[in-house]
Amino acid sequence: MSTDQQTPTLHLDLEPGSHHTGTASLALGASACLALGTLPTLPYLVLLALPFGITAVALGVRTLRRGVATTPGRISSITGVTLGSLGVLGWAALMVLWYLVDQAVSH
């Protein structure tokens, strides 16, 4: 039995020819934006936007650096990086807004 068969790995961003497709970055970036959208109903779920966004950006950049074989793969990677960045920026904006509201209420 080879080592590849013994270790479980995430094969979400690989297609059969070992060319990166950017699917993982796109999925995590979309998850980061969806986590921000849950603010009115599930406020604590917003905290997931930061790790999802950072991971989406990291995976997307890594995929683009290694070279993406197809145009849809590049589009997926770029979209994942964009959505992940929006998730991180949205999270940061919410934390600043929370801090400002807390300061205004406490005075």
Backbone as CSV, one residue per row, in Angstrom:
resi,resn,N_x,N_y,N_z,CA_x,CA_y,CA_z,C_x,C_y,C_z
1,MET,0.857,-1.173,0.000,0.000,0.000,0.000,0.902,1.233,0.000
2,SER,0.591,2.168,-0.863,1.418,3.373,-0.946,1.043,4.364,0.138
3,THR,1.901,5.339,0.313,1.663,6.355,1.338,0.455,7.206,0.987
4,ASP,0.205,7.426,-0.306,-0.937,8.243,-0.722,-2.256,7.605,-0.328
5,GLN,-2.298,6.277,-0.313,-3.534,5.600,0.041,-3.763,5.594,1.544
6,GLN,-2.720,5.769,2.328,-2.845,5.711,3.774,-3.228,7.040,4.402
7,THR,-2.879,8.145,3.792,-3.142,9.448,4.401,-4.343,10.105,3.758
8,PRO,-5.328,10.503,4.564,-6.470,11.223,3.997,-6.078,12.668,3.695
9,THR,-6.368,13.127,2.518,-6.068,14.501,2.133,-7.275,15.123,1.464
10,LEU,-7.270,16.415,1.389,-8.339,17.155,0.737,-7.997,17.299,-0.739
11,HIS,-8.733,16.615,-1.599,-8.467,16.658,-3.035,-9.449,17.575,-3.751
12,LEU,-9.946,18.567,-3.068,-10.957,19.435,-3.633,-10.408,20.319,-4.739
13,ASP,-9.131,20.714,-4.655,-8.600,21.636,-5.640,-7.723,20.964,-6.684
14,LEU,-7.810,19.650,-6.816,-7.024,18.954,-7.822,-7.944,18.232,-8.792
15,GLU,-7.653,18.322,-10.058,-8.365,17.528,-11.035,-7.478,16.353,-11.400
16,PRO,-7.953,15.370,-12.172,-7.191,14.149,-12.394,-5.764,14.344,-12.903
17,GLY,-5.490,15.361,-13.678,-4.153,15.578,-14.198,-3.261,16.352,-13.253
18,SER,-3.616,16.463,-12.003,-2.876,17.216,-10.982,-2.785,18.701,-11.298
19,HIS,-3.704,19.206,-12.072,-3.753,20.649,-12.331,-4.703,21.270,-11.331
20,HIS,-4.295,22.332,-10.751,-5.114,22.983,-9.735,-6.295,23.693,-10.386
21,THR,-7.440,23.582,-9.746,-8.656,24.167,-10.315,-9.170,25.365,-9.540
22,GLY,-8.751,25.572,-8.299,-9.208,26.714,-7.516,-10.556,26.523,-6.866
23,THR,-11.094,25.310,-6.896,-12.417,25.053,-6.334,-12.457,25.286,-4.826
24,ALA,-11.400,24.880,-4.135,-11.372,25.056,-2.673,-11.392,26.534,-2.299
25,SER,-10.640,27.334,-3.026,-10.614,28.770,-2.760,-11.984,29.390,-2.994
26,LEU,-12.627,28.992,-4.073,-13.956,29.516,-4.382,-14.965,29.114,-3.311
27,ALA,-14.928,27.860,-2.877,-15.874,27.393,-1.867,-15.660,28.103,-0.533
28,LEU,-14.412,28.274,-0.119,-14.146,28.948,1.158,-14.448,30.442,1.081
29,GLY,-14.171,31.073,-0.057,-14.501,32.488,-0.218,-16.004,32.723,-0.160
30,ALA,-16.747,31.840,-0.825,-18.209,31.951,-0.772,-18.712,31.714,0.650
31,SER,-18.090,30.788,1.363,-18.481,30.528,2.762,-18.218,31.742,3.643
32,ALA,-17.112,32.436,3.389,-16.808,33.643,4.169,-17.878,34.705,3.953
33,CYS,-18.294,34.900,2.718,-19.339,35.904,2.443,-20.692,35.465,2.994
34,LEU,-20.979,34.179,2.912,-22.236,33.688,3.484,-22.252,33.842,5.004
35,ALA,-21.103,33.644,5.632,-21.034,33.827,7.084,-21.346,35.267,7.457
36,LEU,-20.896,36.224,6.641,-21.222,37.627,6.907,-22.712,37.887,6.740
37,GLY,-23.332,37.182,5.813,-24.759,37.374,5.555,-25.662,36.857,6.653
38,THR,-25.112,36.082,7.589,-25.929,35.533,8.676,-26.039,36.483,9.858
39,LEU,-25.485,37.679,9.750,-25.463,38.615,10.880,-26.829,38.862,11.509
40,PRO,-27.882,39.110,10.733,-29.169,39.398,11.387,-29.741,38.213,12.177
41,THR,-29.476,36.982,11.727,-30.102,35.834,12.387,-29.159,35.083,13.322
42,LEU,-27.928,34.908,12.930,-26.952,34.160,13.735,-25.676,34.992,13.882
43,PRO,-25.663,35.940,14.809,-24.545,36.885,14.873,-23.178,36.254,15.140
44,TYR,-23.129,35.154,15.884,-21.828,34.566,16.207,-21.224,33.787,15.034
45,LEU,-22.050,33.448,14.061,-21.542,32.759,12.881,-20.664,33.673,12.035
46,VAL,-20.799,34.981,12.223,-19.986,35.957,11.500,-18.502,35.754,11.809
47,LEU,-18.198,35.236,12.986,-16.805,35.025,13.358,-16.098,34.034,12.435
48,LEU,-16.843,33.186,11.747,-16.237,32.240,10.813,-15.758,32.905,9.523
49,ALA,-16.194,34.127,9.273,-15.784,34.815,8.049,-14.278,35.036,8.009
50,LEU,-13.662,35.284,9.151,-12.222,35.537,9.177,-11.405,34.304,8.796
51,PRO,-11.569,33.158,9.457,-10.750,32.008,9.045,-11.076,31.506,7.641
52,PHE,-12.363,31.531,7.255,-12.717,31.123,5.893,-12.085,32.051,4.865
53,GLY,-12.139,33.351,5.128,-11.578,34.324,4.193,-10.073,34.202,4.060
54,ILE,-9.385,34.061,5.178,-7.925,33.933,5.135,-7.520,32.665,4.398
55,THR,-8.209,31.569,4.664,-7.891,30.313,3.994,-8.193,30.385,2.504
56,ALA,-9.287,31.042,2.133,-9.626,31.184,0.716,-8.568,31.985,-0.031
57,VAL,-8.115,33.066,0.568,-7.078,33.880,-0.069,-5.783,33.081,-0.190
58,ALA,-5.400,32.379,0.860,-4.155,31.602,0.829,-4.212,30.498,-0.226
59,LEU,-5.322,29.759,-0.285,-5.446,28.697,-1.276,-5.491,29.251,-2.701
60,GLY,-6.202,30.347,-2.886,-6.291,30.949,-4.219,-4.952,31.451,-4.717
61,VAL,-4.209,32.112,-3.851,-2.887,32.621,-4.244,-1.942,31.456,-4.519
62,ARG,-1.987,30.434,-3.674,-1.125,29.260,-3.891,-1.448,28.586,-5.224
63,THR,-2.727,28.461,-5.533,-3.133,27.840,-6.785,-2.678,28.668,-7.981
64,LEU,-2.823,29.977,-7.898,-2.396,30.833,-9.002,-0.881,30.824,-9.168
65,ARG,-0.137,30.739,-8.078,1.327,30.689,-8.174,1.813,29.396,-8.808
66,ARG,1.154,28.293,-8.491,1.565,27.005,-9.050,1.167,26.858,-10.506
67,GLY,0.254,27.663,-10.939,-0.183,27.605,-12.322,-1.479,26.838,-12.458
68,VAL,-2.450,27.470,-13.046,-3.754,26.864,-13.241,-3.856,26.479,-14.711
69,ALA,-4.272,25.264,-14.964,-4.267,24.739,-16.321,-5.368,25.331,-17.201
70,THR,-6.512,25.619,-16.648,-7.643,26.040,-17.465,-8.113,27.435,-17.085
71,THR,-8.802,28.071,-18.016,-9.360,29.396,-17.745,-10.412,29.351,-16.636
72,PRO,-11.332,28.370,-16.622,-12.270,28.314,-15.495,-11.568,28.148,-14.150
73,GLY,-10.436,27.455,-14.134,-9.678,27.311,-12.891,-9.118,28.637,-12.420
74,ARG,-8.616,29.443,-13.350,-8.116,30.775,-12.984,-9.249,31.658,-12.495
75,ILE,-10.385,31.574,-13.159,-11.538,32.374,-12.746,-11.993,31.957,-11.352
76,SER,-12.022,30.652,-11.077,-12.403,30.162,-9.749,-11.439,30.657,-8.682
77,SER,-10.141,30.611,-8.987,-9.137,31.059,-8.019,-9.266,32.549,-7.738
78,ILE,-9.410,33.336,-8.788,-9.514,34.793,-8.627,-10.803,35.154,-7.890
79,THR,-11.895,34.477,-8.223,-13.157,34.726,-7.527,-13.054,34.326,-6.062
80,GLY,-12.383,33.203,-5.778,-12.185,32.779,-4.391,-11.366,33.772,-3.597
81,VAL,-10.300,34.296,-4.215,-9.478,35.305,-3.544,-10.289,36.568,-3.291
82,THR,-11.087,36.965,-4.266,-11.912,38.171,-4.116,-12.956,37.997,-3.007
83,LEU,-13.670,36.876,-3.033,-14.687,36.634,-2.004,-14.059,36.476,-0.621
84,GLY,-12.904,35.819,-0.562,-12.213,35.683,0.710,-11.767,37.024,1.259
85,SER,-11.268,37.884,0.374,-10.860,39.231,0.786,-12.055,40.031,1.283
86,LEU,-13.184,39.907,0.589,-14.393,40.594,1.044,-14.838,40.066,2.405
87,GLY,-14.700,38.774,2.630,-15.042,38.201,3.930,-14.173,38.756,5.038
88,VAL,-12.860,38.847,4.789,-11.941,39.381,5.796,-12.206,40.865,6.032
89,LEU,-12.384,41.632,4.964,-12.656,43.070,5.106,-14.003,43.318,5.782
90,GLY,-15.008,42.516,5.436,-16.310,42.650,6.080,-16.242,42.338,7.564
91,TRP,-15.487,41.299,7.909,-15.296,40.953,9.317,-14.613,42.102,10.057
92,ALA,-13.553,42.660,9.454,-12.830,43.768,10.095,-13.741,44.984,10.261
93,ALA,-14.555,45.274,9.250,-15.473,46.410,9.341,-16.502,46.193,10.450
94,LEU,-16.993,44.983,10.582,-17.949,44.704,11.658,-17.310,44.835,13.031
95,MET,-16.067,44.432,13.158,-15.388,44.560,14.453,-15.138,46.037,14.796
96,VAL,-14.787,46.852,13.811,-14.600,48.289,14.047,-15.940,48.923,14.410
97,LEU,-16.989,48.557,13.692,-18.318,49.086,13.988,-18.758,48.677,15.395
98,TRP,-18.532,47.426,15.758,-18.864,46.957,17.103,-18.109,47.757,18.162
99,TYR,-16.819,48.009,17.935,-16.006,48.777,18.877,-16.529,50.209,19.009
100,LEU,-16.850,50.853,17.880,-17.344,52.229,17.917,-18.699,52.324,18.619
101,VAL,-19.574,51.377,18.364,-20.873,51.373,19.043,-20.686,51.135,20.534
102,ASP,-19.785,50.249,20.899,-19.513,49.980,22.306,-18.968,51.235,23.003
103,GLN,-18.081,51.950,22.331,-17.533,53.180,22.899,-18.610,54.264,23.029
104,ALA,-19.480,54.364,22.033,-20.532,55.384,22.078,-21.552,55.084,23.175
105,VAL,-21.864,53.819,23.370,-22.849,53.442,24.375,-22.269,53.584,25.782
106,SER,-20.996,53.315,25.928,-20.399,53.373,27.268,-20.150,54.794,27.753
107,HIS,-20.187,55.786,26.875,-19.967,57.161,27.316,-21.257,57.854,27.478
